[in-house]
Each structure stands twice: as C-alpha cells, then as structure tokens.
C-alpha cells in the first residue's frame, strides 16, 4: 500500500489531474521509509525473541537432564535418570491439566520451541555411533558381524509382525472406533542461509585446526567445530535428496559419510591418521568433548521430550490404551528375548548378544539398558539400533503391505516398536494418520524396555539365555 501510494505521488496518476507539491512528495517518501524501517525492526525483534525463547526452553531441558544424571550417579541409582525426569514432567502436566488447564497449556507452549528443535535435529543425535563404527567393530570377527546383521534384519521383521498382529487382534476384540488425533507440530525446513552459515563454520574451523591442532586447548576441542559442521551439512544435504535416492542414501548415512570424509581429510592432511580423528570425534570424556559427544549429549533431552508428546496425545492413549499397551508390552518383551535366543542358537558371543538386546529401542534408552549389563559394547549397541532404524525406514511400508497390516494403529505401533524414531519419520512422511500412534509407541517401547530391564530377574534370565 505504501509503495503504491508513493508511486502515485512520485510519478503522478493520469486519472487524477492534481498537481502534487514537491514537499508532499518528499514527506511521502520519508513516511514510507519510516514505515519499512518499522516493519524491519518489528521482524528483527520477533526473531530475537524467538531465538531467546528457544535458548531458554532448550537450556532448561538440557540443564534438567544434566542435573538428574548427576543426582542419580551420586545416589548410585542405575535407573535411567532421563526416564525418571520424563515421568515427573508428564505427571506435572497431568496435575496442571486437572487443576488449571490454562497453566498446562502455557507450560506446553513455553517448551514447544525446545521440543520442535529436538524433533528437527533428532537423527543427528544417532549419528556418532555410525561415524565411529570402524573403531567399534574392529575387534568383532567377520563371522560375528554377519550373525549380528542376520539377527538385526530378521529380528526387525519378526518384531514388526508381532507388534502389528497384536494390535490388529486387540482392535478386533475391543472394537474401538478410530477418531482424529491432535495435530502434531512439524519442524521447519532448512533454509539456504543455514547451509551457507554451516559451510562457513566448516571452512574456517577446518583451516584453524590444520594450522594449529591445539588452538582450543586439545585436538578434540579444536576439531569439534568442523566435525560438527560436516555432520550437520551431511544431514542437510541428505534431507534435500529426492525420495528415490533417499531409499539408498538415507540422511543419516549422508551424515556419517560426511563426518567420516572430514575425518579422513583431516587425518591425512594433518598426518594424525583416521583413527586419531575418529577418536577426537567421540571421546566420551566430559572435560574434553568432541563433536559426537555434543550430539549425544542431547539424547537425554530426547527422552524428556517424550513427556510433551505423550501429554499432547493423552486422549488418544486413553481411548486406545488396550491396543497400545498390549502391543508394546508383547513386542518389547519379544524383541529382547528373541534376540537373546537367536544369539544363542547361531552361536554369537554372549557379550555381543547382550550388546544388541535393545535393537528396537531408541538409542537414548538402549544405551541406558545395556549399562545394566557388564561387558556390553555400547558403540555396537548404538550402531545396531541405528541400523535397525535404517532397515525399518527403507522397508517398513512394503513389509506391512505384505503382512496385510492396513490399520493405521497397527501400522503406527508396528513401525515404532520395530524401528523406533527412524522408522517413525519414514512412515509419517507418507502416512500422517499413523504419526500419533508412531509417536506414542516410539516413546512407550523404550520406556517399557527400560522398566523390565531394570528388574534383576529379567536381566539374569536374558544373560542366562544368551549364554
């Protein structure tokens, strides 16, 4: 409107035979400039407030996870601290919703930027285990590696069938009518500016590390910026690939390849070698973190965010409780014990069998579960969990079609119970009606697996079966 008025004043309008005084034209020009400046300032203010809101909400989630971990370690409690925190947040939301619904909504709205951030970058938090996979499997014999792949693929299909058919069977018994779920928020897509910004970070920090490998005190801290940037850039590139290519080159694989190429390049140019570069990527030393440590540091926050997604779908959980809880309980138990049995039958080493027990559970809780057992290879655990998710992401729809799992509830529960977050993301992109059930099952599968594995009797039985 301002631009049109200014054009009319400056250029004249043949339909309006009125002479415009030069001073009025100048005044109109200043008014439009002031109007546009005000709009730009308002936009910048909104952006700053949004960034501050994200920083505060995400910071609170990260701090909560950190202090819960410290408290549980100090008290020698083995139960996953993030899971306890998730239950606390969920309980608080339920209480607020009962006594003051407006407060519950305000609580949800305040943490929405943090939950959307976690949802947007979730696949990145799984990547470090794949990046350092060459180091993790170095001591694993080739024959054992083939057995692990066999258990992973066969176990995924079996878990999918068990979860899906259980959900279908219970649905036929209870005959609960399917209703529309609460809409799930979707994170924003990647902007070109983000890509170029991370590219600039990569170039500048790679050059710094090459010139002075200890510029930030240690090689791990110095390599952290460019290794993190290469991982993020790989994810952005992978996310933008055509759907047909994504089936062969999943964004997570792009992440791992990008980070590994950066490690190879730096190791070669600096003379330190690939092993040293990968060792700096994931140090597992809090005082000397690498890029992988930063990414995996968000895993606890992922568990805390489950509280918000479950609260948002609480009506759906209550309505379909029979299908959801029965399917998840049976599928989770089947997954753990079938893995132990298969490992024993095909002669896989007991320590390796124990390491891959939580193959169908999201990385954040899978690592907590294997920490209950002695001698487990946590890097192998994370890698197998990610591999299971990739298998599900690529084949879950075709497999469910072959199995005749056509019900949205059965498809959502089956996918999330067998292939956690990666399978969920792949299915929900094409079948949004299954997303709420995926989100619920994704969270509850890990929760139920953690709860039963916290039982000493269950752990002893699994160890006994594994040999």
N, C-alpha and C positions, 0 to 999 in steps of 0.2 A: 504493500500500500504506500509506504514511504517512498519507495523507488519510483512508483508510478506518478505520484504527486510531484516529486522532484523533476521527473522528466517533462511533465506538462508545464511546469513553471519555467524550466530552463529552455525548452525547445518550442514552447508555445503550443496551442491547440487550435487548429483551423476552425473547429466548431464553436470555439468561444472567442469571439473577436474582442478580447480585452487585453490591453497593454499591461504587462507586469512590470512594476517598478523594480529596478536593479537591486535595491536594498532588500526588497521582499524575496527576490531570488536568493540572495546571499543568506538571508535569515533561514530560508527553507533548507538550504544546503547544510548550514550548521545544525539545524534541528535533526536532519536525517543522520548526520554523522554522530550526533549525540545519542540518537535512538539506537543505531547499530552498535555503538560502543557499550551502551547499557545492556543490550542483548548479549554481547560477547562476555561482558563482565558477569552477567547472571549465569550464563552457561558455564563459565570457569568456576564460579562459586559452587554450583551444583556438583561439578566434577570433583572439586576439592572435598566437599562434604561427603560425597560418595566414597572417595578413597579413604578418608578418615574413618568413616563408618565401617568399611571393610577391615581396616587395620585394627581398630579397637575390638570388633567382634571376633575376628580371627585370632587376635592376640590373646583374648580371654580363653578361647578354646584351647590354644596351644599351651598357655600357662596352666590351665586346669589339668591337662594331660601330663605335663611335666611334674607338677607338684603331687599328683596322685601316684605317679611312678615312684617318686622319692619317698613318699609316705609308705607305700607298700613294701619297698625294699628295706626301709628302716624297720618295719614291723615284721619282716621275713614272711610276708604273705605271698604265696605263689599264684593266687588267683589273678587273672588279668585286670590291672588297675583301670584301664580304659573301659572295660565292660562294666565294672562297678560304677564308674562315672556316668556311663550311658544310662544305667538303671536309675541313678539318682536324678538325672536331668528329666528322664521320662516321667518319673514319679512326681517331680515338682510341677511339670506341665499338667499332669492329670489333676493334681490338687488345685492348681490355679484355675483350671478349666471348670472345676466344680464350684469353687467359692467365688471366683472373679474371672469370668471368661475374657473380659477385656484385657486383663493382665496377661493371660495366657497368649492371646493374640499379639500383644505388644512384645512379649518375650520371643515369640516365633519370628516376628518381623525384625526385631533387633539382630537376631543371629542369621537371618536369611542370606545376607551377603557372604558370610563365612561358609554356610552350607553350599551355596552355589559355587564358591571358589573351590571348595573341596571336590564337588561334583565335576567341575570343569577340568581340573587337573588330576583327577583320580588315577588314570592309567599311568601317569608319570611316577607315582609312588610305588608301583610294582616293578619298574624298570631296573633298578640297581641290581637285583638278583640275576637278571639276564645279562647285564653288562659284565659282571664278574664271573659268569658261568664257566669260562675257560679255566679259571683258578679253582672253582668249587669242585669241578668234576675231574680234575687232573689225577686224583688218586682213586677214582672209580673205574674198575675194569670195564672194558668194552662190553663184555658179556652181561655184566650187571646193568650197564646203561641200556642195553636192548631190553632187558627184563623190566626195567623201570618204565620205559616207553610203552611196553606191552600193557603193563598194569595201568598206566595213566590213560591210554586210549580205551582199553576195554572197560576199565573201571568207570570212566566218564559215561560211556554208553549205558552201562548197567545202572548207574545211579540215576541217569535221566529216565530210564524206563521205570524204575521202581518209584521214583517221585511222581512221575506223570500218571502212571496207572493207579497209584494210591489215591491221588487227588481225584481222578475220574471215578473210582469206586466209591469214595466217600461222598462225592457230589450226587451220585445216583441214589445213595441212601438218604441223605438229608434233604435233597431237592430244594436247596436254597436258590431263590431267583437272583440272577446276576444284575446288579444295578451299577450305574455310572459311579466311578470313583472320583475323589478330589483331584483336580488337575495338578500335575507335578511341574514345578518350575524347571525351566531349561536354561543352562548357562549360555552366555553369549558366544558367538563365533569369533575366530581370531581375525584381528584387523591387520592390514598391511603394515601399519606403523609398528605394531608389536613385533612382527617378523624382522623388520629392519633394526629395531632397537636391540633385540637379542643378537642379531648379526653383528652389530657394532660392539656389543659386550664381548662376543666371542673373539673378534679380530684383535681388539685392544688387549684383552686379558691373555690371549694366547701369545701375543708378541711380548708382553711383560714377563710371562713365565719362561719364555725361550731365552730372553736376555738375562733374567735374574730368577732362577728357580726357587729362591727362598725370599723373594721380595716381601711376602706377607708373613715371614717367620719360618714356615715349613713348606715343603713341596706340596703337601696335600692342600693346605690353605691357599697357596699360590695358584694351583691348578683348579681349584674349586670353581671360580667364575667361568672359565672357558669350558670346562667339562659340563657344568650345569647348563650353560648356554647351548652347547651342542646337543644335549639331551632334549631341551625344550624345542629347539629348532627341528630336530628329528620328528618330534611329536606333531608340530605344526604342519610340516611337510606331509607326513603320513595321514593326518586328518583331512588334508585337502586333496588327496588322491581320489580318482574315480572309483566307484563301488566295485567294479570288476577287478581292479588292481588291488584294492584293499583285501580281497579274499586271499591273495597270495602274499601281500605285503601289508600286514596289519600295522596300524600306527605304533603299537608297542614295539614291533620288530624294527620299524624305522628308527625309533628312539634308541634301541640297543645298538643298531648298526652305526648310527650317527655318533654315539658316545664311544664305541669301540674304534671307529675310524679316527676320531680325535685322539684317543689314547695311543693308537698305532703311530699316528703322525708325530705326536709329541715325543713318544718313546724313541722313535727313530731320529728325529732332529736333535733332541737333547742328549741322545746317547744313553739314556737311562733304561731303555727297554720297555716292552709292552707290559711285563709283569709288574714292574715298579709303578707304571702309570695306572694300571688297574688297581693296584694296592692303594694308591692315593685316592682313587675314586670312591672306594668304600673301606674306610679304615676301622670302623667300629670302635673308635676311640673318641669319647665326647670332647676331650680337650684339643683334639686335632682332627676335626671333621673334614670329610671330602664331600663332593657333590652328591654322591649316593647316600651319605649319612643325612644330609639336609633333606633329601626327598623322603627317605624312610622315616624321618622324624615326624612326618605328617600322618603316619599310619594310625597312631593312637587317636588322632583327631577324627580320622575316618570313622572309627568305632563310636566316638562321642556323637558324631553327626547322625548316627542311626536313630538316636532318640527323637530327633526332629522329624525324620521321615516316617517313623512308626506312629508318632503322635498325629501327624497330618492325615494318616490313613487309619486312625484308630477305629472309625466307624466300619470301615471295610474289614479290618481284622476281627472285630466283634461279630460282624454278620457272617463271615466265612471262617470262623475260628476252627470249626471241625475239620474242614478241608486243609487249612493252612497248617495247623499244629500237628495233625496226624501225619500228613505227608512229610513234613520237615523232620519230625521225630524218627519216623521209619527210615527215611532217606539218609539222614545224618548217621544214624547207627549202622545202617547197611554199608555206607561208604567206609567208615572206619574199620569195621570188622571184615568186610570183603577184601580190603587192601591187605590186612594182616594175613588173611587166609591165602590169597593169591600169592603173596610174597613167600609164604611157607611152601606152597605147592610147587612153585617153579624154582625154588632154591635160592632166592635172593637173600643176601646177608641181612641178619636181623637188624643191625644198626641202620642200614639203608631202608629197610621196610618201615621201621619206626619213623624215619625221616620223612617218608612220603604219606604217612597215615592221613593227615588233614588235606589231601589233594583237592577236595571240593570246597574248601573253606577259604574265605578271603585272606590274603597274605597277613594282614594285621593280626588276625586271631590265630591263623595257622602257626605263626612263629611263637605265639604265646602257648599254644597247645604243645608243640614239640619241646618247649622249655621244661615241661613237666617230666620229660624222659631224659635219661642220661645218655650221652654219647651221640645225640642226634646231630646231623649236619644241617644247620639252619639255612645255609646258602642253597643246598639242594632242595630243601623244603620249599623255599620261596620260588625257585626255578620251576619245580614240578607244578606248583599251584598256578603259576603264570602260564605254563604250557597247557594245563587243563583248561584254563580260561580261553586260550587261543583256539584250542580244538573246538570248544563249545561255540565260540564266536563264528567260526567258519562253517560248522556242520550241524548246529543245533536245529535250525529250521527244517532242513532236509530230513534229519533223523526223526524229528517229531511227526513230520508228514508221513513217513514210512511206518511209524508206530501207530498212526491213527489218533494222535493226541491233538484234537481240533478245538478243545475247550480253552478259552483264554486263561482261566485259572490254572488248569493243568499245564498249559504251555509256559506260563509265567513261573510257577513253582518248580516245574521240572528243569527249566533253564537255569534259574538261580541256584537251585540245590545241587546242580551238577557242574556248573561253570561260573559261579559267583558273579562278580562285577563285570567281567569282560563279556561273558555270555549275555548278561542283562542288557548291556549297552548295545550289543549287536541286534538282539531281538526287538528291543523297544524302538529302535530306529525304524523298523518296518511294521511293527505291530504295537502301536502305542497303547492299545486297550489292555495289553498284558503287562505294561510297565508297573502299575501299582503292586501287582502280585509279585513281580520280579523283585521290586524294591523291598517288600516285606520279607520274602523268602530269603533274599540275599543277606539281610541282617540277621534273621532268626536262625538260619542254618549255622552261621558262625557262633551265635550265642549258644544254641543248643549243644553244638560240638564242644565248646569250651566248658559248659556246665558238666556234661557227662565225663569229660576227660579230667575234670578236677577231682573226680572220685578215684581214690586209690584202688578200689576193687576193679574198676573199669581199666585203669592203666595196667594193673598187674595181669588182667586177662588178655589184653592186647599184646603185652610183652611175651606172655606165655605162648600165644598163638603164633606170633612172629618167629619164635624160636630163641 
